[in-house]
Amino acid sequence: MFTLSHLSDIHLSPMPRARRRELFGKRALGYVNWHRGRKLVHRRDILDVLTRDIIERKPDHIAVTGDLVNLGLPEEFVRAAEWLHHLGTPDRVTAIPGNHDAYVRLHPDHGTKLWQPYMQSNDAGEALIRTPITGFPFIRRFGDIALVALSSAIPTMPFIAAGRLGSAQRALLGLALEELGRQDLFRVILIHHPPVSGLSNWRRGLRDRRAFTKILKEHGAELVLHGHNHEQTLVEVETMTGPACVVGVPSASEAVAGRIPAARYNDYRIERVKGGWACEMLGRAVSDVGGRVCESERRLLRER
Ligand SMILES: [Fe+2]
């Protein structure tokens, strides 16, 4: 049995002090937005409670699907790297970027490059599929399990939080899924934006979600994990190799208030069984503000 923990949309707080020259364009709007309300929603104490629960439960691997930072300030990337390090070593944690991690164009040395050890293939994955020069998709293989990590993070205009994979990444995704399927591995796709229709509008959605869904249907995958919507969602897509479960997870740092879902992560227990795979999802959510983490859902996603 392999246990994979999935969390997303960390939106690490507190926000570091920003220099005046760093607050231009989209960042200026985001800065106002943050101080007017978002800082009350994304709380460090909530994230710390959830993080501690994950670490104590010792999953085999942890996947973080983006939006680690808020405005893309260089100091935010440094702090997010420290948080990743606290979560686990790079061989135990895989990260991909979200739209907030590409909030503005930034020199790579000051941005996601600081998370590079967490955003690259491992030897077993590289032996199967070479990582392209663009960095995505990259593959991490752990025995029978293969993580296919994508980047849908692109800089956008203010008030737009859309994403895109692009034709080159999509083409490589198809080839990777085909090869990993031939090897009879349990394929888990990691992507920040919900990659199927009906889950977000044009301002927030994945621009090439139809093309993604076509690839998924043609080549198959067993599980697709995403964030971005800060909601627990589950969509099943019928593919050439059987059903693929597309699961979104709430933010890992949101305080429980009104209609905002409690901060949560999901554990996936994956096991090879006769004739296929069994996969059970266990939701673990913060039960009250700053309080304990409890099991909030248990669901068998597939049994063969
Ligand atoms: Fe997002």
py3Dmol code that shows the C-alpha trace and the ligand (Angstrom):
import py3Dmol

protein = """\
ATOM      1  CA  MET A   1       0.000   0.000   0.000  1.00  0.00           C
ATOM      2  CA  PHE A   2       1.255   3.453  -0.943  1.00  0.00           C
ATOM      3  CA  THR A   3      -0.085   6.569   0.807  1.00  0.00           C
ATOM      4  CA  LEU A   4      -0.023   9.851  -1.059  1.00  0.00           C
ATOM      5  CA  SER A   5      -1.045  13.056   0.742  1.00  0.00           C
ATOM      6  CA  HIS A   6      -2.341  15.916  -1.378  1.00  0.00           C
ATOM      7  CA  LEU A   7      -2.586  19.531  -0.274  1.00  0.00           C
ATOM      8  CA  SER A   8      -2.868  22.744  -2.227  1.00  0.00           C
ATOM      9  CA  ASP A   9      -3.276  26.528  -2.203  1.00  0.00           C
ATOM     10  CA  ILE A  10      -1.092  27.191   0.804  1.00  0.00           C
ATOM     11  CA  HIS A  11      -1.146  31.003   0.291  1.00  0.00           C
ATOM     12  CA  LEU A  12       1.582  31.305   2.875  1.00  0.00           C
ATOM     13  CA  SER A  13       1.131  34.014   5.458  1.00  0.00           C
ATOM     14  CA  PRO A  14       2.080  36.386   6.981  1.00  0.00           C
ATOM     15  CA  MET A  15       2.899  38.498   3.946  1.00  0.00           C
ATOM     16  CA  PRO A  16       6.457  39.840   4.014  1.00  0.00           C
ATOM     17  CA  ARG A  17       6.823  43.602   3.980  1.00  0.00           C
ATOM     18  CA  ALA A  18       6.809  44.803   0.361  1.00  0.00           C
ATOM     19  CA  ARG A  19       9.015  47.602  -0.957  1.00  0.00           C
ATOM     20  CA  ARG A  20       7.172  50.382  -2.727  1.00  0.00           C
ATOM     21  CA  ARG A  21       8.943  49.629  -6.019  1.00  0.00           C
ATOM     22  CA  GLU A  22       7.735  46.016  -5.815  1.00  0.00           C
ATOM     23  CA  LEU A  23       4.085  47.079  -5.750  1.00  0.00           C
ATOM     24  CA  PHE A  24       3.211  47.753  -9.362  1.00  0.00           C
ATOM     25  CA  GLY A  25       0.364  46.618 -11.644  1.00  0.00           C
ATOM     26  CA  LYS A  26      -1.208  43.336 -10.609  1.00  0.00           C
ATOM     27  CA  ARG A  27       0.818  43.195  -7.393  1.00  0.00           C
ATOM     28  CA  ALA A  28      -0.581  46.548  -6.202  1.00  0.00           C
ATOM     29  CA  LEU A  29      -4.153  45.280  -6.588  1.00  0.00           C
ATOM     30  CA  GLY A  30      -3.267  41.979  -4.957  1.00  0.00           C
ATOM     31  CA  TYR A  31      -1.600  43.786  -2.056  1.00  0.00           C
ATOM     32  CA  VAL A  32      -4.759  45.793  -1.354  1.00  0.00           C
ATOM     33  CA  ASN A  33      -6.854  42.653  -1.713  1.00  0.00           C
ATOM     34  CA  TRP A  34      -4.643  40.765   0.715  1.00  0.00           C
ATOM     35  CA  HIS A  35      -4.776  43.408   3.417  1.00  0.00           C
ATOM     36  CA  ARG A  36      -8.505  43.997   2.955  1.00  0.00           C
ATOM     37  CA  GLY A  37      -9.528  40.404   3.498  1.00  0.00           C
ATOM     38  CA  ARG A  38      -7.443  37.520   2.217  1.00  0.00           C
ATOM     39  CA  LYS A  39      -5.033  37.701   5.154  1.00  0.00           C
ATOM     40  CA  LEU A  40      -7.973  36.923   7.455  1.00  0.00           C
ATOM     41  CA  VAL A  41      -8.834  33.860   5.374  1.00  0.00           C
ATOM     42  CA  HIS A  42      -5.411  32.285   4.825  1.00  0.00           C
ATOM     43  CA  ARG A  43      -3.988  31.768   8.276  1.00  0.00           C
ATOM     44  CA  ARG A  44      -0.600  30.454   9.218  1.00  0.00           C
ATOM     45  CA  ASP A  45      -1.856  28.808  12.414  1.00  0.00           C
ATOM     46  CA  ILE A  46      -4.384  26.776  10.400  1.00  0.00           C
ATOM     47  CA  LEU A  47      -1.722  25.699   7.906  1.00  0.00           C
ATOM     48  CA  ASP A  48       0.624  24.748  10.738  1.00  0.00           C
ATOM     49  CA  VAL A  49      -2.012  22.502  12.350  1.00  0.00           C
ATOM     50  CA  LEU A  50      -2.655  20.759   9.032  1.00  0.00           C
ATOM     51  CA  THR A  51       1.051  20.459   8.204  1.00  0.00           C
ATOM     52  CA  ARG A  52       1.770  18.911  11.597  1.00  0.00           C
ATOM     53  CA  ASP A  53      -0.982  16.329  11.049  1.00  0.00           C
ATOM     54  CA  ILE A  54       0.471  15.313   7.670  1.00  0.00           C
ATOM     55  CA  ILE A  55       4.003  15.002   9.040  1.00  0.00           C
ATOM     56  CA  GLU A  56       2.856  12.949  12.040  1.00  0.00           C
ATOM     57  CA  ARG A  57       0.950  10.502   9.829  1.00  0.00           C
ATOM     58  CA  LYS A  58       4.098   9.806   7.773  1.00  0.00           C
ATOM     59  CA  PRO A  59       2.669   9.331   4.262  1.00  0.00           C
ATOM     60  CA  ASP A  60       4.914   7.726   1.656  1.00  0.00           C
ATOM     61  CA  HIS A  61       4.772  10.910  -0.386  1.00  0.00           C
ATOM     62  CA  ILE A  62       3.267  14.409  -0.321  1.00  0.00           C
ATOM     63  CA  ALA A  63       2.044  16.364  -3.377  1.00  0.00           C
ATOM     64  CA  VAL A  64       1.608  20.150  -3.221  1.00  0.00           C
ATOM     65  CA  THR A  65      -0.344  21.506  -6.209  1.00  0.00           C
ATOM     66  CA  GLY A  66       0.527  25.185  -6.261  1.00  0.00           C
ATOM     67  CA  ASP A  67      -0.290  28.642  -4.976  1.00  0.00           C
ATOM     68  CA  LEU A  68       2.321  28.488  -2.263  1.00  0.00           C
ATOM     69  CA  VAL A  69       2.687  32.284  -2.355  1.00  0.00           C
ATOM     70  CA  ASN A  70       0.374  35.257  -2.913  1.00  0.00           C
ATOM     71  CA  LEU A  71       1.911  38.182  -4.798  1.00  0.00           C
ATOM     72  CA  GLY A  72       5.100  36.624  -6.077  1.00  0.00           C
ATOM     73  CA  LEU A  73       7.390  38.746  -3.877  1.00  0.00           C
ATOM     74  CA  PRO A  74      10.940  37.324  -3.807  1.00  0.00           C
ATOM     75  CA  GLU A  75      10.805  36.973  -0.007  1.00  0.00           C
ATOM     76  CA  GLU A  76       7.607  34.910  -0.327  1.00  0.00           C
ATOM     77  CA  PHE A  77       9.469  32.342  -2.453  1.00  0.00           C
ATOM     78  CA  VAL A  78      12.224  32.128   0.177  1.00  0.00           C
ATOM     79  CA  ARG A  79       9.661  31.528   2.939  1.00  0.00           C
ATOM     80  CA  ALA A  80       7.793  28.974   0.821  1.00  0.00           C
ATOM     81  CA  ALA A  81      11.076  27.100   0.251  1.00  0.00           C
ATOM     82  CA  GLU A  82      11.545  26.998   4.035  1.00  0.00           C
ATOM     83  CA  TRP A  83       7.989  25.717   4.473  1.00  0.00           C
ATOM     84  CA  LEU A  84       8.583  22.976   1.873  1.00  0.00           C
ATOM     85  CA  HIS A  85      11.762  22.009   3.692  1.00  0.00           C
ATOM     86  CA  HIS A  86       9.773  21.753   6.934  1.00  0.00           C
ATOM     87  CA  LEU A  87       7.158  19.580   5.190  1.00  0.00           C
ATOM     88  CA  GLY A  88       9.736  17.066   4.046  1.00  0.00           C
ATOM     89  CA  THR A  89      12.835  16.334   2.021  1.00  0.00           C
ATOM     90  CA  PRO A  90      12.605  16.653  -1.792  1.00  0.00           C
ATOM     91  CA  ASP A  91      12.481  12.876  -2.227  1.00  0.00           C
ATOM     92  CA  ARG A  92       9.299  12.837  -0.084  1.00  0.00           C
ATOM     93  CA  VAL A  93       7.579  15.970  -1.417  1.00  0.00           C
ATOM     94  CA  THR A  94       6.643  16.988  -4.977  1.00  0.00           C
ATOM     95  CA  ALA A  95       5.525  20.556  -5.759  1.00  0.00           C
ATOM     96  CA  ILE A  96       4.136  22.247  -8.851  1.00  0.00           C
ATOM     97  CA  PRO A  97       3.358  25.958  -9.369  1.00  0.00           C
ATOM     98  CA  GLY A  98      -0.052  27.665  -9.376  1.00  0.00           C
ATOM     99  CA  ASN A  99      -1.166  30.972 -10.855  1.00  0.00           C
ATOM    100  CA  HIS A 100      -0.111  32.918  -7.733  1.00  0.00           C
ATOM    101  CA  ASP A 101       3.390  31.469  -8.099  1.00  0.00           C
ATOM    102  CA  ALA A 102       3.503  33.100 -11.564  1.00  0.00           C
ATOM    103  CA  TYR A 103       1.768  36.286 -10.401  1.00  0.00           C
ATOM    104  CA  VAL A 104       4.271  38.538 -12.144  1.00  0.00           C
ATOM    105  CA  ARG A 105       7.216  37.749 -14.402  1.00  0.00           C
ATOM    106  CA  LEU A 106      10.146  37.252 -12.087  1.00  0.00           C
ATOM    107  CA  HIS A 107      13.757  36.303 -12.649  1.00  0.00           C
ATOM    108  CA  PRO A 108      13.785  32.517 -12.064  1.00  0.00           C
ATOM    109  CA  ASP A 109      16.578  32.856  -9.472  1.00  0.00           C
ATOM    110  CA  HIS A 110      14.155  34.776  -7.247  1.00  0.00           C
ATOM    111  CA  GLY A 111      11.063  32.669  -7.994  1.00  0.00           C
ATOM    112  CA  THR A 112      10.160  28.999  -8.277  1.00  0.00           C
ATOM    113  CA  LYS A 113      13.778  28.032  -8.965  1.00  0.00           C
ATOM    114  CA  LEU A 114      14.180  28.135  -5.187  1.00  0.00           C
ATOM    115  CA  TRP A 115      11.826  25.127  -5.064  1.00  0.00           C
ATOM    116  CA  GLN A 116      13.656  23.238  -7.825  1.00  0.00           C
ATOM    117  CA  PRO A 117      14.607  20.156  -5.750  1.00  0.00           C
ATOM    118  CA  TYR A 118      10.867  19.631  -5.192  1.00  0.00           C
ATOM    119  CA  MET A 119       9.981  20.284  -8.844  1.00  0.00           C
ATOM    120  CA  GLN A 120      12.024  17.770 -10.761  1.00  0.00           C
ATOM    121  CA  SER A 121      11.908  14.104 -11.703  1.00  0.00           C
ATOM    122  CA  ASN A 122      13.567  11.377  -9.664  1.00  0.00           C
ATOM    123  CA  ASP A 123      15.982   8.884 -11.242  1.00  0.00           C
ATOM    124  CA  ALA A 124      13.289   6.231 -11.731  1.00  0.00           C
ATOM    125  CA  GLY A 125      10.984   8.751 -13.409  1.00  0.00           C
ATOM    126  CA  GLU A 126      13.723  10.182 -15.587  1.00  0.00           C
ATOM    127  CA  ALA A 127      14.656   6.666 -16.749  1.00  0.00           C
ATOM    128  CA  LEU A 128      11.108   6.286 -18.079  1.00  0.00           C
ATOM    129  CA  ILE A 129      10.486   9.766 -19.509  1.00  0.00           C
ATOM    130  CA  ARG A 130      13.169  12.417 -19.997  1.00  0.00           C
ATOM    131  CA  THR A 131      12.179  15.832 -18.598  1.00  0.00           C
ATOM    132  CA  PRO A 132      12.083  18.454 -21.369  1.00  0.00           C
ATOM    133  CA  ILE A 133      14.182  21.610 -21.103  1.00  0.00           C
ATOM    134  CA  THR A 134      11.047  23.535 -20.113  1.00  0.00           C
ATOM    135  CA  GLY A 135      10.860  21.454 -16.913  1.00  0.00           C
ATOM    136  CA  PHE A 136       7.305  20.104 -17.394  1.00  0.00           C
ATOM    137  CA  PRO A 137       6.010  17.502 -17.419  1.00  0.00           C
ATOM    138  CA  PHE A 138       8.381  15.781 -15.051  1.00  0.00           C
ATOM    139  CA  ILE A 139       7.868  12.253 -13.763  1.00  0.00           C
ATOM    140  CA  ARG A 140       8.490  10.829 -10.343  1.00  0.00           C
ATOM    141  CA  ARG A 141       8.202   7.091  -9.973  1.00  0.00           C
ATOM    142  CA  PHE A 142       7.843   5.244  -6.670  1.00  0.00           C
ATOM    143  CA  GLY A 143       7.536   1.532  -7.405  1.00  0.00           C
ATOM    144  CA  ASP A 144       4.160   1.026  -9.074  1.00  0.00           C
ATOM    145  CA  ILE A 145       3.130   4.671  -8.691  1.00  0.00           C
ATOM    146  CA  ALA A 146       4.039   7.421 -11.168  1.00  0.00           C
ATOM    147  CA  LEU A 147       3.418  11.125 -10.584  1.00  0.00           C
ATOM    148  CA  VAL A 148       3.055  13.195 -13.746  1.00  0.00           C
ATOM    149  CA  ALA A 149       3.679  16.812 -12.726  1.00  0.00           C
ATOM    150  CA  LEU A 150       2.378  19.631 -14.940  1.00  0.00           C
ATOM    151  CA  SER A 151       2.573  23.411 -14.867  1.00  0.00           C
ATOM    152  CA  SER A 152      -0.538  25.414 -15.769  1.00  0.00           C
ATOM    153  CA  ALA A 153       0.895  28.574 -14.193  1.00  0.00           C
ATOM    154  CA  ILE A 154       1.120  31.564 -16.515  1.00  0.00           C
ATOM    155  CA  PRO A 155       1.329  35.297 -15.759  1.00  0.00           C
ATOM    156  CA  THR A 156      -1.998  36.980 -16.539  1.00  0.00           C
ATOM    157  CA  MET A 157      -3.616  40.408 -16.494  1.00  0.00           C
ATOM    158  CA  PRO A 158      -5.159  41.756 -13.255  1.00  0.00           C
ATOM    159  CA  PHE A 159      -8.440  40.033 -12.257  1.00  0.00           C
ATOM    160  CA  ILE A 160      -7.533  36.986 -14.376  1.00  0.00           C
ATOM    161  CA  ALA A 161      -6.433  33.743 -12.721  1.00  0.00           C
ATOM    162  CA  ALA A 162      -6.554  31.468 -15.749  1.00  0.00           C
ATOM    163  CA  GLY A 163      -3.973  28.829 -16.629  1.00  0.00           C
ATOM    164  CA  ARG A 164      -2.673  27.043 -19.694  1.00  0.00           C
ATOM    165  CA  LEU A 165      -0.571  23.961 -20.401  1.00  0.00           C
ATOM    166  CA  GLY A 166       0.317  24.773 -23.995  1.00  0.00           C
ATOM    167  CA  SER A 167       0.643  22.446 -26.960  1.00  0.00           C
ATOM    168  CA  ALA A 168       4.204  21.259 -26.239  1.00  0.00           C
ATOM    169  CA  GLN A 169       3.400  20.204 -22.672  1.00  0.00           C
ATOM    170  CA  ARG A 170       0.164  18.548 -23.769  1.00  0.00           C
ATOM    171  CA  ALA A 171       1.942  16.528 -26.453  1.00  0.00           C
ATOM    172  CA  LEU A 172       4.502  15.270 -23.932  1.00  0.00           C
ATOM    173  CA  LEU A 173       1.721  14.501 -21.455  1.00  0.00           C
ATOM    174  CA  GLY A 174       0.069  12.198 -23.994  1.00  0.00           C
ATOM    175  CA  LEU A 175       3.332  10.366 -24.669  1.00  0.00           C
ATOM    176  CA  ALA A 176       4.069  10.055 -20.943  1.00  0.00           C
ATOM    177  CA  LEU A 177       0.628   8.679 -20.064  1.00  0.00           C
ATOM    178  CA  GLU A 178       0.906   6.173 -22.906  1.00  0.00           C
ATOM    179  CA  GLU A 179       4.317   4.919 -21.777  1.00  0.00           C
ATOM    180  CA  LEU A 180       3.425   4.805 -18.071  1.00  0.00           C
ATOM    181  CA  GLY A 181       0.236   2.932 -18.960  1.00  0.00           C
ATOM    182  CA  ARG A 182       2.314   0.418 -20.963  1.00  0.00           C
ATOM    183  CA  GLN A 183       4.423  -0.098 -17.831  1.00  0.00           C
ATOM    184  CA  ASP A 184       1.192  -0.831 -15.929  1.00  0.00           C
ATOM    185  CA  LEU A 185       1.789   1.931 -13.366  1.00  0.00           C
ATOM    186  CA  PHE A 186      -0.810   3.826 -11.322  1.00  0.00           C
ATOM    187  CA  ARG A 187      -0.695   7.254 -12.966  1.00  0.00           C
ATOM    188  CA  VAL A 188      -1.346  10.358 -10.869  1.00  0.00           C
ATOM    189  CA  ILE A 189      -1.475  13.678 -12.730  1.00  0.00           C
ATOM    190  CA  LEU A 190      -0.700  16.795 -10.663  1.00  0.00           C
ATOM    191  CA  ILE A 191      -2.008  20.108 -12.013  1.00  0.00           C
ATOM    192  CA  HIS A 192      -2.997  23.354 -10.297  1.00  0.00           C
ATOM    193  CA  HIS A 193      -6.075  24.373 -12.312  1.00  0.00           C
ATOM    194  CA  PRO A 194      -9.168  22.148 -12.534  1.00  0.00           C
ATOM    195  CA  PRO A 195      -8.516  20.469 -15.884  1.00  0.00           C
ATOM    196  CA  VAL A 196     -12.074  19.530 -16.829  1.00  0.00           C
ATOM    197  CA  SER A 197     -15.061  21.624 -17.903  1.00  0.00           C
ATOM    198  CA  GLY A 198     -17.684  22.911 -15.500  1.00  0.00           C
ATOM    199  CA  LEU A 199     -15.434  23.681 -12.541  1.00  0.00           C
ATOM    200  CA  SER A 200     -14.352  27.262 -13.281  1.00  0.00           C
ATOM    201  CA  ASN A 201     -15.260  30.189 -15.497  1.00  0.00           C
ATOM    202  CA  TRP A 202     -13.144  31.733 -18.262  1.00  0.00           C
ATOM    203  CA  ARG A 203     -11.440  34.174 -15.882  1.00  0.00           C
ATOM    204  CA  ARG A 204     -10.171  31.394 -13.616  1.00  0.00           C
ATOM    205  CA  GLY A 205     -10.159  28.292 -15.767  1.00  0.00           C
ATOM    206  CA  LEU A 206      -7.618  26.224 -17.653  1.00  0.00           C
ATOM    207  CA  ARG A 207      -7.702  27.601 -21.179  1.00  0.00           C
ATOM    208  CA  ASP A 208      -6.862  24.281 -22.818  1.00  0.00           C
ATOM    209  CA  ARG A 209      -8.985  22.059 -20.578  1.00  0.00           C
ATOM    210  CA  ARG A 210     -10.841  20.538 -23.553  1.00  0.00           C
ATOM    211  CA  ALA A 211      -7.558  19.490 -25.149  1.00  0.00           C
ATOM    212  CA  PHE A 212      -6.404  18.115 -21.774  1.00  0.00           C
ATOM    213  CA  THR A 213      -9.615  16.094 -21.372  1.00  0.00           C
ATOM    214  CA  LYS A 214      -9.166  14.663 -24.863  1.00  0.00           C
ATOM    215  CA  ILE A 215      -5.650  13.484 -23.977  1.00  0.00           C
ATOM    216  CA  LEU A 216      -6.890  12.051 -20.697  1.00  0.00           C
ATOM    217  CA  LYS A 217      -9.646  10.121 -22.497  1.00  0.00           C
ATOM    218  CA  GLU A 218      -7.269   8.818 -25.167  1.00  0.00           C
ATOM    219  CA  HIS A 219      -4.378   7.746 -22.967  1.00  0.00           C
ATOM    220  CA  GLY A 220      -5.897   7.314 -19.494  1.00  0.00           C
ATOM    221  CA  ALA A 221      -4.735   8.048 -15.955  1.00  0.00           C
ATOM    222  CA  GLU A 222      -5.963   6.683 -12.675  1.00  0.00           C
ATOM    223  CA  LEU A 223      -6.062   9.889 -10.618  1.00  0.00           C
ATOM    224  CA  VAL A 224      -5.876  13.625 -11.373  1.00  0.00           C
ATOM    225  CA  LEU A 225      -5.225  15.939  -8.395  1.00  0.00           C
ATOM    226  CA  HIS A 226      -5.708  19.693  -8.534  1.00  0.00           C
ATOM    227  CA  GLY A 227      -6.368  22.779  -6.399  1.00  0.00           C
ATOM    228  CA  HIS A 228      -7.183  26.398  -7.362  1.00  0.00           C
ATOM    229  CA  ASN A 229     -10.914  26.430  -6.505  1.00  0.00           C
ATOM    230  CA  HIS A 230     -10.395  25.953  -2.756  1.00  0.00           C
ATOM    231  CA  GLU A 231     -13.182  23.373  -2.825  1.00  0.00           C
ATOM    232  CA  GLN A 232     -13.533  19.636  -2.500  1.00  0.00           C
ATOM    233  CA  THR A 233     -14.763  18.342  -5.859  1.00  0.00           C
ATOM    234  CA  LEU A 234     -14.800  14.971  -7.566  1.00  0.00           C
ATOM    235  CA  VAL A 235     -15.433  14.324 -11.248  1.00  0.00           C
ATOM    236  CA  GLU A 236     -15.076  10.960 -12.958  1.00  0.00           C
ATOM    237  CA  VAL A 237     -13.857  10.868 -16.547  1.00  0.00           C
ATOM    238  CA  GLU A 238     -14.222   7.682 -18.582  1.00  0.00           C
ATOM    239  CA  THR A 239     -10.979   6.971 -20.432  1.00  0.00           C
ATOM    240  CA  MET A 240      -9.634   4.283 -22.771  1.00  0.00           C
ATOM    241  CA  THR A 241      -8.058   2.554 -19.756  1.00  0.00           C
ATOM    242  CA  GLY A 242     -10.972   2.916 -17.328  1.00  0.00           C
ATOM    243  CA  PRO A 243     -12.278   5.688 -15.064  1.00  0.00           C
ATOM    244  CA  ALA A 244     -10.032   8.567 -14.014  1.00  0.00           C
ATOM    245  CA  CYS A 245     -10.989  10.388 -10.803  1.00  0.00           C
ATOM    246  CA  VAL A 246     -10.363  14.143 -10.962  1.00  0.00           C
ATOM    247  CA  VAL A 247     -10.239  15.457  -7.391  1.00  0.00           C
ATOM    248  CA  GLY A 248      -9.913  19.046  -6.168  1.00  0.00           C
ATOM    249  CA  VAL A 249      -8.937  19.823  -2.589  1.00  0.00           C
ATOM    250  CA  PRO A 250      -9.755  22.918  -0.478  1.00  0.00           C
ATOM    251  CA  SER A 251      -7.012  25.349   0.494  1.00  0.00           C
ATOM    252  CA  ALA A 252      -4.687  24.099   3.237  1.00  0.00           C
ATOM    253  CA  SER A 253      -4.777  27.383   5.139  1.00  0.00           C
ATOM    254  CA  GLU A 254      -8.361  28.675   5.066  1.00  0.00           C
ATOM    255  CA  ALA A 255     -10.018  29.502   8.362  1.00  0.00           C
ATOM    256  CA  VAL A 256     -13.448  27.961   8.771  1.00  0.00           C
ATOM    257  CA  ALA A 257     -15.939  30.792   8.304  1.00  0.00           C
ATOM    258  CA  GLY A 258     -19.329  31.033   6.621  1.00  0.00           C
ATOM    259  CA  ARG A 259     -19.338  29.155   3.351  1.00  0.00           C
ATOM    260  CA  ILE A 260     -15.558  28.778   3.140  1.00  0.00           C
ATOM    261  CA  PRO A 261     -14.690  25.087   3.368  1.00  0.00           C
ATOM    262  CA  ALA A 262     -12.431  24.033   6.200  1.00  0.00           C
ATOM    263  CA  ALA A 263      -8.732  23.717   5.466  1.00  0.00           C
ATOM    264  CA  ARG A 264      -8.187  20.170   4.326  1.00  0.00           C
ATOM    265  CA  TYR A 265      -5.850  17.688   2.725  1.00  0.00           C
ATOM    266  CA  ASN A 266      -6.583  14.274   1.257  1.00  0.00           C
ATOM    267  CA  ASP A 267      -4.746  11.004   1.717  1.00  0.00           C
ATOM    268  CA  TYR A 268      -4.902   8.418  -1.073  1.00  0.00           C
ATOM    269  CA  ARG A 269      -4.242   4.809  -0.193  1.00  0.00           C
ATOM    270  CA  ILE A 270      -3.283   3.053  -3.383  1.00  0.00           C
ATOM    271  CA  GLU A 271      -2.869  -0.680  -3.681  1.00  0.00           C
ATOM    272  CA  ARG A 272      -2.533  -3.121  -6.543  1.00  0.00           C
ATOM    273  CA  VAL A 273      -5.301  -5.694  -6.414  1.00  0.00           C
ATOM    274  CA  LYS A 274      -6.262  -8.595  -8.641  1.00  0.00           C
ATOM    275  CA  GLY A 275      -7.201  -7.158 -12.030  1.00  0.00           C
ATOM    276  CA  GLY A 276      -6.307  -3.539 -11.295  1.00  0.00           C
ATOM    277  CA  TRP A 277      -6.054  -0.996  -8.486  1.00  0.00           C
ATOM    278  CA  ALA A 278      -7.799  -0.102  -5.262  1.00  0.00           C
ATOM    279  CA  CYS A 279      -7.710   3.534  -4.238  1.00  0.00           C
ATOM    280  CA  GLU A 280      -9.309   4.991  -1.130  1.00  0.00           C
ATOM    281  CA  MET A 281      -9.497   8.713  -0.359  1.00  0.00           C
ATOM    282  CA  LEU A 282      -9.399   9.964   3.224  1.00  0.00           C
ATOM    283  CA  GLY A 283     -10.174  13.634   3.824  1.00  0.00           C
ATOM    284  CA  ARG A 284      -8.607  15.267   6.866  1.00  0.00           C
ATOM    285  CA  ALA A 285      -9.875  18.735   7.763  1.00  0.00           C
ATOM    286  CA  VAL A 286      -9.425  21.325  10.493  1.00  0.00           C
ATOM    287  CA  SER A 287     -12.520  20.854  12.637  1.00  0.00           C
ATOM    288  CA  ASP A 288     -12.611  24.310  14.219  1.00  0.00           C
ATOM    289  CA  VAL A 289     -10.551  27.487  14.000  1.00  0.00           C
ATOM    290  CA  GLY A 290      -6.994  26.680  14.972  1.00  0.00           C
ATOM    291  CA  GLY A 291      -8.259  23.394  16.370  1.00  0.00           C
ATOM    292  CA  ARG A 292      -7.782  19.734  15.673  1.00  0.00           C
ATOM    293  CA  VAL A 293      -7.588  17.883  12.385  1.00  0.00           C
ATOM    294  CA  CYS A 294     -10.207  15.152  12.017  1.00  0.00           C
ATOM    295  CA  GLU A 295     -11.207  12.692   9.348  1.00  0.00           C
ATOM    296  CA  SER A 296     -13.919  14.440   7.331  1.00  0.00           C
ATOM    297  CA  GLU A 297     -14.544  11.953   4.546  1.00  0.00           C
ATOM    298  CA  ARG A 298     -13.672   8.414   3.518  1.00  0.00           C
ATOM    299  CA  ARG A 299     -14.479   7.205   0.043  1.00  0.00           C
ATOM    300  CA  LEU A 300     -13.460   4.266  -2.095  1.00  0.00           C
ATOM    301  CA  LEU A 301     -12.573   5.769  -5.490  1.00  0.00           C
ATOM    302  CA  ARG A 302     -11.903   2.470  -7.212  1.00  0.00           C
ATOM    303  CA  GLU A 303     -11.580  -1.143  -6.291  1.00  0.00           C
ATOM    304  CA  ARG A 304     -10.010  -2.672  -9.374  1.00  0.00           C
TER     305      ARG A 304
END
"""
ligand_1 = """\
1
LIG
Fe -4.909 29.250 -7.900
"""
view = py3Dmol.view(width=600, height=400)
view.addModel(protein, "pdb")
view.setStyle({"model": 0}, {"cartoon": {"style": "trace"}})
view.addModel(ligand_1, "xyz")
view.setStyle({"model": 1}, {"stick": {}})
view.zoomTo()
view.show()
